[in-house]
Structure formats: structure tokens, C-alpha cells
């Protein structure tokens, strides 16, 4: 049985945009689409603490209406894709994390209905980016073209899953792939950690280009139908990738190494990218 693409739905405009994106992605993959709505029911089932009135039939009807609207949105984008719905109980990030174990991809909007309007990244998408066991796509509003897939390449070992996901997405979309490697000057990690006063920027740049070329060795042969370009940029990775996202249909990055902790680069990118960002977990 083909694992589904899961999308989190909460009735917000951002979640409907994520639903439309997920429906198109499921159609590309030939996968079913599963719409998930998470609601936190009353936690204390004891006589002295009665259920609040709003958790009755009216709440169930609201959930059905919300999912029906999302289903219409999905079927408008991908009429031939199988669409199912489910209501989960619990905190949103935790419930979707559990559901993700049976999915090939999880999709959410960048912001939901709750929280503060001024925040660039919602708490659910932030938490999922740190803990989701499957690749997660955070759908941000498109603010530019979409003529390529961009992958953030560190040039280090352990990025095989990230690179494979990026190549496969480019192949699905019949788009070129641009591997972007950003580097900055090293900083002191602790007192007494002396760094050079002067750097040979051109020399370091050439070394970074060599590292990127080594990291991508063999991928051209495995994906000969994906045009690949390599780009090494002197700058902060989050800013460089956010700039690159302006011309990308999708930006792919690796998840931070520590569970339940979102690295500053990924956090900043999710808040400033000009389009969807895929966060691929470590194996």
C-alpha cells in the first residue's frame, strides 16, 4: 500500500494553501492524500469537571465542515487523487508527529489560526520542523518564480537523504536542481579559541567549492535527467537560501541534528523564504 501524503488542516487560509500544494504533490507522487485536523478535547473525564458545552455536536459539525472545505480544495487541484480525512485528538504538533510515521511526506502551512499575527513562523510548523520523522514541507506564500529546486548543501557527510529528496523532487517536477553551499568565517567557539586575523577569502572559496563537488559526486550519474548546477556563496546560509528561494519552486534543507530543537538557519529560512521549504530529517 502506498504511504499517503499528510497535510495538517485547521481552516486557516495558510492551511488551505498547504492543502492545495499537498494535493498537487500527491498527484505527482501517485500517492493518496490524507487531510488531518487536530483538536484538543477536554482532558479531565471526571464527574467533578464536566465537559465544556462547546465540545459537543457543534464542535463535531465544525470539524466536518472544515474538512469538507479542505477536501473541495484538494479535489479541485487533483481530481484523480484519493482523498481521506481524519480528526485526531491532542496537541497539534504531537498528533501530527505520530501520524507522520505512516506517511511519506507531511505538509503544513507556515502559520495557523492561533498565535500572534506578527510572528513569521507558527508554533506548530516550528515544532514539526524539529521533530517530524518524515520530510516536512512548510508552505509559505509564493513570492516569485518557480523555475528550479534549490537544495542547501553543507558539503559534509550525512546529507544523503537531503540530496536524494532534492533530486527526486526536481525529477518529479522536471526542473533543474541548484545546490547552494553558503559559508562564513569561523568564529571562536570558546575563550582562548584563537582565529586568524586575516582570511584568504578566494582560497577558502575554492576549498568550499571542492567540498561541494565532492559531496555531489555520483549524484549526476544517478539522476542524469536532472540538470545540476553548483553555487558557492560567501554569506550566512539562512540569508543565502532565502534569497535563492525567490526563483525556486521548492527549497530543500536538512533538519537540525538535535530532536526538539530547531536550528537558527532552518528557523530563519522558514520565516523568510519566498515559497515552500522542505525539511528532511536525519536518518
C-alpha positions in Angstrom: 0.0 0.0 0.0 1.4 3.4 -1.0 2.0 5.7 2.0 0.0 8.9 1.9 0.9 12.5 1.8 -0.5 14.0 5.0 -1.5 17.7 5.3 -2.5 19.5 8.5 -5.7 21.4 8.2 -7.1 24.0 10.6 -9.4 26.1 8.5 -6.9 29.0 8.0 -6.0 30.4 4.6 -2.5 29.1 5.2 -3.7 25.6 5.7 -5.9 25.7 2.6 -2.8 26.9 0.6 -0.9 24.0 2.1 -3.8 21.6 1.2 -3.6 22.7 -2.5 0.1 22.3 -2.5 -0.1 18.8 -0.9 -2.8 17.7 -3.4 -0.5 18.6 -6.3 2.4 16.9 -4.7 0.3 13.7 -4.0 -0.7 13.7 -7.7 2.9 14.0 -8.8 3.8 11.1 -6.5 0.8 8.9 -7.4 0.0 8.8 -3.6 -3.2 9.2 -1.7 -3.8 12.4 0.3 -4.8 12.4 3.9 -6.3 15.5 5.4 -5.7 15.7 9.2 -7.4 18.1 11.6 -6.2 18.0 15.3 -8.5 19.2 18.1 -7.7 19.2 21.8 -10.6 17.7 23.7 -11.3 18.1 27.4 -8.5 16.4 29.3 -10.3 15.6 32.6 -13.0 12.9 32.3 -14.2 13.0 36.0 -17.7 13.9 37.4 -16.5 17.0 39.2 -15.1 18.5 36.0 -17.9 18.3 33.4 -17.2 18.6 29.7 -17.4 22.2 28.4 -20.5 22.7 26.2 -18.6 23.7 23.1 -17.1 20.1 22.8 -20.4 18.6 21.8 -22.2 18.1 18.5 -21.4 21.7 17.4 -17.7 21.1 17.6 -18.0 17.9 15.6 -20.0 19.7 13.0 -17.4 22.4 12.8 -14.7 19.8 12.2 -16.7 18.2 9.4 -17.3 21.5 7.8 -13.7 22.4 8.0 -12.5 19.1 6.5 -15.2 19.3 3.8 -13.9 22.7 2.6 -10.3 21.4 2.6 -11.5 18.3 0.6 -13.1 20.5 -2.0 -9.8 22.5 -2.3 -7.8 19.3 -2.7 -10.1 17.7 -5.3 -10.0 21.0 -7.3 -6.2 20.7 -7.5 -6.0 16.9 -8.1 -9.3 15.4 -9.2 -8.0 11.9 -9.6 -6.2 11.7 -6.3 -7.7 9.7 -3.4 -8.6 12.0 -0.5 -9.4 10.9 3.0 -9.9 12.8 6.2 -9.3 12.2 9.9 -9.8 14.1 13.2 -7.0 13.5 15.7 -7.1 14.3 19.4 -4.3 16.1 21.2 -1.8 18.9 20.7 -1.3 19.6 17.0 2.5 19.1 16.7 2.5 15.9 18.8 -0.5 14.3 17.0 0.8 15.0 13.5 4.3 13.7 14.5 2.7 10.4 15.5 0.6 10.3 12.3 3.7 11.1 10.2 5.2 7.7 10.9 2.9 6.2 8.4 3.3 8.8 5.7 5.8 9.6 3.0 5.5 13.3 3.4 3.9 15.8 5.8 2.7 19.3 4.7 1.6 22.2 6.8 1.1 25.9 6.3 3.6 28.4 7.7 1.0 29.8 10.1 -2.3 28.6 11.6 -5.3 30.2 13.2 -3.8 30.7 16.6 -0.9 32.7 17.9 0.1 36.3 17.1 -0.3 37.7 13.6 3.1 39.3 13.7 5.0 36.1 14.1 6.7 34.9 10.9 6.5 31.2 11.8 3.7 29.4 13.6 4.5 27.2 16.6 3.1 24.0 15.0 5.2 24.3 11.9 8.2 25.2 14.0 7.8 22.2 16.4 7.2 19.8 13.5 10.4 21.0 11.7 12.4 20.0 14.7 10.7 16.6 15.4 8.9 15.3 12.3 10.2 11.8 11.4 9.3 12.2 7.7 10.2 15.0 5.3 8.1 18.1 6.2 7.1 20.8 3.7 6.2 24.2 5.2 4.2 26.0 2.6 4.9 29.7 2.5 3.1 32.1 0.1 4.8 32.2 -3.3 6.6 35.5 -3.9 8.4 34.9 -7.2 9.1 32.4 -9.9 9.4 28.7 -9.6 11.8 27.5 -12.2 14.1 25.3 -10.2 14.5 23.3 -7.0 17.2 24.6 -4.6 19.0 22.4 -2.0 21.1 23.7 0.8 24.3 21.6 0.7 26.6 21.7 3.6 29.4 19.8 1.9 29.6 17.5 4.9 28.9 13.8 5.3 25.4 12.7 6.3 23.4 14.7 3.8 22.5 11.7 1.6 18.8 11.8 2.5 18.6 15.5 1.9 20.3 15.3 -1.5 18.2 12.3 -2.6 15.0 14.1 -1.7 16.0 17.2 -3.6 17.0 15.2 -6.7 13.7 13.2 -6.6 11.6 16.4 -6.3 13.4 18.0 -9.2 12.9 14.9 -11.3 9.1 14.8 -10.4 8.8 18.4 -11.5 11.1 18.1 -14.5 13.1 21.1 -13.1 16.8 21.8 -12.7 18.4 21.5 -9.3 20.7 24.1 -7.9 22.9 23.0 -5.0 23.8 26.1 -2.9 26.6 26.0 -0.3 27.0 29.1 1.9 30.0 29.6 4.1 31.1 32.2 6.6 34.2 33.0 8.5 34.7 30.7 11.5 34.1 32.3 14.9 35.7 31.5 18.3 33.8 28.6 20.0 35.2 29.2 23.5 37.6 31.5 25.4 41.1 31.1 24.0 40.0 29.7 20.7 42.2 31.9 18.5 41.2 32.5 14.9 43.3 34.1 12.2 43.2 37.8 11.9 43.2 37.7 8.1 41.5 35.2 5.8 42.2 34.4 2.2 38.6 34.6 1.0 39.4 33.5 -2.5 41.4 30.5 -1.3 38.7 29.5 1.2 36.1 29.8 -1.5 38.0 27.4 -3.8 38.2 24.9 -0.9 34.5 25.2 -0.3 33.8 24.6 -4.0 36.0 21.4 -3.7 33.9 20.2 -0.7 30.7 20.8 -2.6 31.9 19.0 -5.7 32.9 16.0 -3.6 29.5 16.0 -1.8 27.7 15.9 -5.1 30.0 13.3 -6.7 28.0 10.4 -8.1 24.6 12.2 -8.0 24.8 13.3 -11.6 25.2 9.7 -12.7 22.3 8.5 -10.5 20.0 11.3 -11.8 21.2 12.0 -15.3 17.8 13.6 -16.3 18.2 16.3 -13.6 20.3 19.3 -14.7 22.5 20.2 -11.8 24.3 23.5 -11.0 26.6 24.2 -8.1 26.8 27.5 -6.3 29.2 28.5 -3.5 28.3 31.8 -1.8 30.2 33.7 1.0 27.3 34.6 3.3 25.0 33.4 6.1 23.2 30.2 5.0 19.8 31.4 6.0 20.1 34.7 4.1 21.6 33.0 1.0 18.9 30.3 0.9 16.1 32.8 1.5 17.5 34.8 -1.5 17.7 31.7 -3.6 14.1 30.8 -2.8 12.9 33.7 -4.8 13.4 31.7 -8.0 12.7 28.3 -6.6 9.6 26.1 -6.6 10.9 24.4 -3.5 13.9 24.8 -1.2 15.2 21.6 0.5 17.3 21.7 3.7 18.3 19.2 6.3 16.7 19.1 9.8 18.8 20.1 12.8 20.7 17.4 14.5 19.1 17.6 17.9 15.5 16.4 18.4 13.0 19.0 19.7 15.5 21.8 18.8 15.2 23.9 15.7 18.5 25.3 14.4 18.8 29.0 13.7 19.4 28.6 10.0 16.3 26.4 9.4 14.2 28.6 11.7 15.2 31.8 9.9 14.7 30.2 6.5 11.2 29.0 7.4 10.3 32.5 8.4 11.7 34.4 5.4 11.6 32.1 2.4 9.7 33.2 -0.7 8.0 29.9 -1.1 7.7 26.3 0.2 10.6 24.8 2.2 11.2 21.1 2.7 12.9 20.0 5.9 14.3 16.5 5.6 15.1 14.6 8.9 18.4 12.9 9.6 18.4 9.1 9.1 
